[in-house]
Amino acid sequence: MTCTRSTRRTGVLLLLGALALSTAGCAHTTISRILAEPQKYTRQNDVHLTGDVTESMSLLGKGAYKLDDGTGTIWVISQHGVPRRGARVKVTGKIRDVVDVSTVMRLPAQIGSGLVMTDATHRAK
């Protein structure tokens, strides 16, 4: 069976399109992008970040930890455990204004005001 030039071109374009769509759902962002355009990220369903835990506090399986990805830091509020200081973490969650979160959970004084991430899942490496 022989392939014509247009058939090969169509196949390559379909392959590139499928590859672009499959990687779009896996895209990670950076904390500096979130801090630069918070309105863009507070409207998204889930945000994916990877970074190191620089501070950690917990009480009865809930708490908060500060994530540093090398471009900035953000506090992550967790309802299901907190990773230890120094852990490398992949986290998925939602970006929220502290005012929104404080109605659900009392926040540590260190968080202050601004943006936080509420984690849906996190995995330490």
Secondary structure as UniProt FT lines:
FT   HELIX           5..24
FT   TURN            25..26
FT   HELIX           31..36
FT   HELIX           38..42
FT   STRAND          47..59
FT   TURN            60..61
FT   STRAND          62..68
FT   STRAND          73..78
FT   TURN            85..86
FT   STRAND          88..97
FT   HELIX           98..102
FT   TURN            103..104
FT   HELIX           109..111
FT   STRAND          115..124
//
